[in-house]
Each structure stands twice: as C-alpha cells, then as structure tokens.
Amino acid sequence: MNHAQALGRRPTVLRRFLDNEASGGLVLMGVALLAILVANSPLAPAYFGALHAYLGPLSLQHWVNDALMVLFFLMVGLEIKREMLDGRLATWSGRALPGIAALGGMIVPGLIYVALNRHDPALLRGWAIPTATDIAFALGVLSLLGPRVPVSLKVFLAALAIIDDLGAVIIIALFYTEGLSLPDLLGAAAVLAALVWMNRRGVGTLVPYLLLGALLWLLVLRSGVHATLAGVLLALAIPLRRTPGTPEAGAAESPLHRLEHALQVPVAFLVVPVFGFANAGVSFAGVTVATVTEPLTLGVAMGLLLGKLVGVLGFSALLIRSGVADLPAAASWGQMLGVSLLCGIGFTMSLFIGSLAFEETPALLDKVKLGILAGSVTAGLAGYAVLRLSRREGKAPGTAGA
C-alpha cells in the first residue's frame, strides 16, 4: 500500500503514471530478455518467420510497429499535452531543468553517433537512434531502489523523458518521412480539422474522437508520414478541461484524463511488451569483438551511454550552477549522476527509430539492436549502482529544493 492509499486518498494522475511506468518497465525487461533468448534458440526460425508473415496488407511486425504502437504514441501525446497544460511542465520554471537536460540528452548522443559514422553517409541516417530515453525501463530501475531515490528525482526523470518523447516525435516527422501522398495528407488535414472543431465545440464524448482517429491513422499510413504520428495528433485534439479549485473533479470530467487512465495499463503491460518482443530479438550468431566495435554499433552504444550522461548531467549542471534552476528537492549530485546514466536506457523509442532508419537493411538493423542493448544494459547497471551508493552521500552541500 502506498502513502496516498494509507491516508485514504486516491493516488494522483502523476503517481499512477509513475507506478504503471515503473511496473511496465520491469515487465519490458523480462520480455526483452525472452525475445533475445528465443532469437538465439532453436525457435529462432519460427520467431523471425512469424514476424515477417503477412496478415492482409502488412506483415505482423508492421502491424505491431505501425498499428499497435499508435496506442503508445497516443499515450505519449496525452502525457505531453497534460503535462504542458496542467502538470509539472505547465510553467517555464517547471520546464527549465528537465527541458534543458532533455535537449542536452538529444544533442550530445547525436553528435557522438555522427562523429563515429561521418565517413559513411548511409549510416548517418541513424543519427537519432541514441537520442531517446525509455521512461518505462528507467523508472523500472528506479523502482528497484525504493526510498533511496527521492520522489522529486523520479518526477524530474519523468518530465525529462516526456520532453524527450516530444523531441523524438518531431524528429520522426521531420527526418523519417518519405514519398508523401498529397491527397492523403489533405484528407488527414481535414480529419484533424474536424477533431479540432469538435474540441472547440465542447464535445466531451470520446467515441467520435476515436472513430475519427482511426480514419486519421489510415490516411496518415497511406500518406507516407509514419502512421504512429496519427496517435500524437489525435491526442492533441482530445479536450483537457480543468475545474478551478477541484483538481480531482476536473480530472474526472476531462476526456483527456479518462482516455489516459484507460490506456495506462494496456500500453504499459500489452502494447510496449509486444513491441519489445517483436523488435528486441537479435541473434548473436557470428557476433565478434569486431562487430561490437564497428562504427554503427559503437555509435549507438556510446551515444546512449556516454552521450546521455554528458548531455543530461552537463546541461543540468550549467543551468543549476548559473542559478537558473535548482537541484530536485532532497537530491544530491551523485543521484543526478545516476539518473543521467539511466537516461541512457533508450530501448523502446531507440528501437522504433532504428526500425525506421534501417528497415530495408536487416544486417544494419541487427547491429543497431546490438548497440542499443549494449548501451542500455550498461547504462542501466551503472545508473543503478551509482544510485544505490549515492544514498550514503546524503544531501549535497548547497542543494536547494526545486
């Protein structure tokens, strides 16, 4: 029983979000390990054969990546909108530290990847792979540490990852879109306009939004823009209404909160694990030291491990030392180091971007997966170790509450 339950209060939306993401992260760890074991067992031919088998117009893997993952991106969009309008990111002061940290955590990993792969233009397409943070995995690791990590640090990580997801959505829209169909784009724009009109007219029933959202997904899929972005566009059209002075009542009346609450469990425990199982499987047959040290694999791994650490911690330190922001309440610099390492766990979104970048070249995609696994596992273990030891350091001198 958590603290809110002990006091007879309903857990807040943020608390439910953190709890579901942390538990979902633990499930995702198990599913990813299972996928790797299957991909390196006698079941491997059946596993890869099933993923490439066609069900109607799409292969099973495409149904997972292009259709099922729309629910994940819908959830991401709802979280972004809620936090930006009515949450920790609703003010510029609340956005400052996680926003700058997320920016650093995208810029530095991308630069490291480009530096290692600059001699091969074909590989530069994957520059965005190490820029993503997997909030489910990261919060799952934090949940293993219990009270050693202050809640303020968990909130900082959640806010950073939400802004990171926003950056990933923008990157996918700008850099991984090909062969645009103008008629389908115009159709999608018309559907989006209808969704916005319903929002403005105060339509509070979710069914018409979801029906138009399904049509929006089909048109975006046909347009050449990646279909999962339809989930984000739909989320931005879902109304968020607040009742002054009664946050919980306002949440109950909000279509956005109702949909977000309905999606939390299926996304955390079904959508993301299914995606992880379908995409994490990589065969280690023929993998050598030379494979691990190839520029593509090394660029992804070092981008996640070193790039996220330098970007998140370095940009945060600049902001805090300049007096623009404070350390999260009750957190030490050692704990900030540990959380910065955890940001190097880039599993779900990194795999997704990797599948977009090298979909037509399975051999390169396998090296990407190897780099993601190596970087994410190392970052996760290092972050866990640092946070476990940081508890003994206590509060760092000069730390101020956020």
C-alpha positions in Angstrom: 0.0 0.0 0.0 1.4 3.4 -1.0 1.3 6.6 1.1 -1.7 8.0 -0.7 -3.7 4.8 -0.1 -2.7 4.7 3.6 -4.2 8.2 4.1 -7.4 7.2 2.3 -6.7 9.4 -0.7 -6.9 8.5 -4.4 -3.4 8.4 -6.0 -2.8 11.4 -8.2 -2.5 11.0 -12.0 1.2 11.5 -11.8 1.5 8.8 -9.1 -0.5 6.3 -11.2 1.7 7.3 -14.2 4.9 6.6 -12.2 3.6 3.4 -10.7 2.4 2.0 -14.1 5.6 3.0 -15.9 7.8 1.5 -13.3 5.9 -1.8 -13.2 5.7 -1.8 -17.0 9.4 -1.3 -17.2 10.1 -4.4 -15.2 7.7 -6.4 -17.5 9.5 -4.9 -20.5 12.9 -6.1 -19.1 11.6 -9.6 -18.9 10.0 -9.6 -22.4 13.2 -8.2 -23.9 15.3 -10.9 -22.3 12.8 -13.5 -23.6 13.0 -12.1 -27.1 16.8 -12.4 -27.1 16.7 -15.9 -25.7 14.2 -17.0 -28.4 16.2 -15.3 -31.2 19.2 -17.4 -30.1 17.4 -20.7 -29.7 16.1 -23.4 -32.0 12.8 -21.3 -32.1 14.6 -18.5 -33.9 13.4 -19.5 -37.5 9.8 -19.6 -36.3 10.2 -16.3 -34.4 11.6 -14.4 -37.4 9.3 -16.2 -39.8 6.2 -15.2 -37.9 7.3 -11.5 -37.7 7.7 -11.4 -41.5 4.5 -13.3 -42.3 1.8 -11.1 -43.9 -1.6 -10.6 -42.4 -3.5 -8.7 -45.1 -1.6 -5.7 -46.4 1.1 -5.7 -43.7 3.5 -8.1 -42.1 3.0 -9.0 -38.4 5.9 -6.8 -37.5 4.4 -3.9 -39.4 1.1 -4.4 -37.7 2.9 -4.1 -34.4 5.1 -1.1 -35.3 2.6 0.8 -37.5 -0.8 0.0 -35.9 -0.4 -1.3 -32.3 2.2 1.3 -31.5 -0.3 4.1 -32.4 -1.7 3.5 -28.9 1.7 4.1 -27.4 2.1 7.3 -29.3 -1.5 8.3 -28.4 -0.5 7.8 -24.7 2.7 9.8 -25.3 0.7 12.7 -26.8 -1.8 12.7 -24.0 1.1 12.8 -21.4 2.8 15.7 -23.3 -0.4 17.7 -23.5 -1.4 17.1 -19.9 2.0 18.0 -18.5 2.3 21.1 -20.7 -1.1 22.4 -19.8 -1.9 21.1 -16.4 1.2 19.5 -14.9 4.9 19.8 -14.0 5.6 21.4 -17.4 2.8 24.0 -17.3 5.2 26.8 -16.3 8.5 27.9 -17.8 10.2 27.4 -14.4 8.9 23.8 -14.3 10.1 23.2 -17.8 13.6 24.7 -17.5 15.7 22.0 -15.8 14.1 18.9 -17.5 13.8 20.7 -20.8 17.4 21.8 -21.0 18.5 18.4 -19.7 16.4 16.6 -22.4 17.9 18.9 -25.0 21.4 18.1 -24.0 20.5 14.4 -23.9 19.4 14.6 -27.5 22.2 16.8 -28.9 25.3 15.1 -27.4 24.3 11.5 -28.3 23.5 12.6 -31.8 26.9 14.3 -32.2 28.8 11.2 -30.9 27.0 9.0 -33.3 27.7 11.3 -36.2 31.4 11.7 -35.2 31.8 7.9 -35.3 29.8 7.4 -38.6 30.7 10.5 -40.5 32.6 8.6 -43.2 29.6 6.6 -44.3 26.6 8.7 -45.5 24.3 5.6 -45.4 24.9 5.2 -41.7 24.2 8.8 -40.9 20.5 8.1 -41.3 20.6 6.6 -37.8 21.9 9.7 -36.0 18.7 10.0 -33.9 18.7 6.4 -32.6 20.7 7.2 -29.4 18.8 10.4 -28.6 15.8 8.6 -27.0 15.2 7.7 -23.3 12.9 4.8 -22.4 10.9 6.1 -19.5 9.4 2.7 -18.7 12.8 1.0 -18.4 14.4 3.9 -16.5 11.5 4.2 -14.0 11.6 0.4 -13.7 15.2 0.5 -12.5 14.3 3.4 -10.1 11.5 1.3 -8.6 14.1 -1.3 -7.6 15.8 1.3 -5.4 12.7 2.2 -3.4 13.1 5.1 -1.0 16.8 5.5 -1.8 15.7 7.9 -4.6 13.6 11.0 -3.7 10.2 11.4 -5.4 11.4 14.7 -6.9 14.1 12.9 -8.9 11.5 10.5 -10.3 9.4 13.4 -11.3 12.4 15.1 -12.9 13.2 11.9 -14.9 9.5 11.5 -15.9 9.4 15.2 -17.1 12.7 14.8 -18.9 11.5 11.7 -20.7 8.2 13.3 -21.7 10.1 16.2 -23.3 12.5 13.7 -24.9 9.5 11.9 -26.4 8.2 15.2 -27.8 11.7 15.6 -29.4 11.5 12.1 -30.8 8.1 12.7 -32.3 9.4 15.9 -34.0 12.5 14.0 -35.3 10.4 11.2 -36.8 8.1 13.7 -38.5 10.9 15.7 -40.0 13.6 13.1 -40.8 11.8 9.8 -41.3 9.1 10.7 -43.7 9.3 9.7 -47.4 7.2 9.5 -50.6 4.4 11.9 -49.5 0.9 11.5 -51.0 -0.8 14.9 -51.2 -4.4 13.6 -51.4 -4.0 11.5 -48.3 -2.2 14.4 -46.5 -5.1 16.7 -47.4 -7.6 14.1 -46.2 -5.7 13.7 -42.9 -5.6 17.5 -42.5 -9.4 17.6 -43.0 -9.9 14.9 -40.3 -7.6 16.7 -38.0 -9.6 19.9 -38.6 -12.8 18.1 -37.7 -11.2 16.8 -34.5 -10.2 20.4 -33.5 -13.7 21.6 -34.4 -15.2 19.0 -32.0 -12.8 20.1 -29.3 -13.7 23.8 -29.8 -17.4 22.9 -29.7 -17.0 21.2 -26.4 -17.7 17.6 -27.4 -16.8 15.6 -24.4 -17.6 12.0 -25.6 -14.6 10.0 -26.6 -16.2 7.8 -29.2 -16.4 10.3 -32.1 -12.7 11.3 -31.4 -11.6 7.6 -31.5 -13.6 6.9 -34.7 -12.1 9.9 -36.5 -8.8 8.9 -35.0 -9.0 5.5 -36.7 -9.7 7.3 -40.1 -6.8 9.7 -39.4 -4.4 6.7 -38.8 -5.4 5.1 -42.2 -4.9 8.4 -44.1 -1.5 9.1 -42.4 -0.4 5.5 -43.1 -1.2 6.0 -46.8 0.3 9.5 -46.9 3.9 8.4 -46.3 4.2 10.1 -42.9 4.8 7.4 -40.3 1.4 6.2 -39.1 2.1 6.3 -35.4 2.2 10.1 -35.6 -1.6 9.9 -36.0 -1.7 8.9 -32.3 0.0 12.1 -31.3 -2.2 14.3 -33.5 -5.3 12.7 -32.1 -4.0 13.2 -28.5 -3.5 16.9 -29.1 -7.2 17.2 -30.1 -8.6 15.4 -27.0 -10.1 18.1 -24.7 -8.5 18.8 -21.3 -10.9 20.8 -19.1 -10.0 21.9 -15.6 -12.4 22.7 -12.8 -10.8 25.5 -10.7 -10.2 24.6 -7.1 -11.1 20.9 -7.6 -8.2 19.1 -9.4 -9.5 15.6 -8.9 -13.1 16.5 -10.0 -11.6 18.3 -13.0 -9.6 15.2 -13.9 -12.7 13.0 -13.6 -14.5 15.4 -16.1 -11.7 15.6 -18.6 -11.9 13.4 -21.7 -8.1 13.5 -21.8 -7.7 12.2 -18.3 -10.3 9.5 -18.9 -8.6 8.3 -22.0 -5.1 8.5 -20.5 -6.2 6.5 -17.5 -7.9 3.9 -19.7 -4.7 3.5 -21.8 -2.1 3.3 -19.0 -2.4 -0.4 -18.2 -2.8 -1.8 -21.7 0.0 0.3 -23.1 2.4 -0.5 -20.2 1.6 -4.2 -20.0 0.5 -5.1 -23.5 1.5 -2.7 -26.3 5.0 -1.9 -25.2 5.9 -5.5 -24.2 4.5 -6.8 -27.5 6.6 -4.2 -29.4 9.6 -5.2 -27.3 9.2 -8.9 -28.0 8.8 -8.2 -31.7 11.8 -5.9 -32.0 14.3 -6.8 -29.3 15.2 -10.2 -30.8 18.7 -10.1 -32.2 20.8 -13.2 -33.0 24.3 -13.2 -31.5 25.5 -15.8 -34.1 28.6 -14.5 -35.7 29.0 -11.6 -33.3 32.6 -10.8 -32.5 34.6 -8.1 -30.8 35.0 -6.5 -34.3 31.2 -6.4 -34.7 30.7 -4.6 -31.4 33.4 -2.1 -32.2 32.0 -1.2 -35.7 31.1 2.5 -36.0 27.4 1.8 -36.3 27.2 -0.4 -33.2 29.6 1.7 -31.2 28.0 5.0 -32.2 24.6 3.8 -30.9 26.1 2.3 -27.7 28.4 5.2 -26.9 25.7 7.7 -27.8 23.4 6.2 -25.2 26.0 5.5 -22.5 28.3 8.5 -22.8 26.2 10.9 -24.8 23.2 10.8 -22.4 25.5 11.1 -19.4 27.4 14.2 -20.7 24.3 15.8 -22.3 21.9 15.4 -19.4 24.3 15.9 -16.5 26.4 18.6 -18.3 23.4 20.7 -19.4 21.7 20.3 -16.0 24.9 21.4 -14.2 25.2 24.5 -16.4 21.7 25.5 -15.6 22.0 24.8 -11.9 25.4 26.4 -11.4 24.2 29.5 -13.2 21.3 29.9 -10.7 18.5 29.5 -13.3 17.3 26.2 -11.7 17.8 24.2 -8.5 18.6 20.5 -8.0 15.5 18.4 -7.5 14.4 18.6 -3.8 16.4 16.3 -1.5 18.6 15.0 -4.4 22.4 15.0 -4.4 24.8 15.4 -7.3 25.6 11.7 -7.0 22.0 10.9 -7.6 21.8 13.3 -10.6 24.8 11.4 -12.0 22.9 8.1 -11.5 19.7 9.4 -13.1 21.7 10.8 -16.1 23.1 7.3 -16.6 19.6 5.8 -16.5 18.7 8.2 -19.3 21.0 6.1 -21.5 18.4 3.3 -21.4 17.0 4.0 -24.9 15.1 0.8 -25.6 11.6 1.3 -27.0 12.0 4.6 -28.9 15.5 3.8 -30.0 14.4 0.5 -31.4 11.5 2.3 -33.1 13.7 4.9 -34.7 16.2 2.3 -35.7 13.5 0.3 -37.5 12.6 3.5 -39.4 16.2 4.3 -40.3 17.3 0.8 -41.4 14.1 -1.0 -42.2 15.4 -2.1 -45.6 18.8 -3.3 -44.4 18.3 -6.1 -41.8 22.0 -6.6 -41.3 22.5 -3.0 -40.2 19.3 -3.1 -38.1 20.8 -6.1 -36.2 23.9 -4.0 -35.4 21.7 -1.2 -34.2 19.9 -3.6 -31.9 23.2 -4.8 -30.6 24.3 -1.3 -29.9 21.0 -0.4 -28.2 21.2 -3.5 -26.0 24.9 -2.9 -25.1 24.4 0.8 -24.3 21.1 0.4 -22.5 22.2 -2.5 -20.3 25.5 -0.8 -19.4 23.8 2.5 -18.7 21.1 0.8 -16.6 23.5 -1.2 -14.5 25.8 1.7 -14.0 22.9 4.0 -13.1 21.6 1.5 -10.6 25.0 1.1 -8.9 25.6 4.8 -8.7 22.1 5.5 -7.2 22.5 2.6 -4.7 25.8 4.0 -3.5 24.6 7.7 -3.6 22.2 7.1 -0.7 25.2 7.2 1.7 26.3 10.6 0.5 23.3 12.4 1.9 22.2 15.7 0.6 24.9 17.5 -1.3 26.1 20.9 0.1 24.4 23.8 -1.5 21.4 21.7 -2.8 18.2 23.7 -2.9 14.7 22.5 -3.2 13.1 22.7 -6.6 
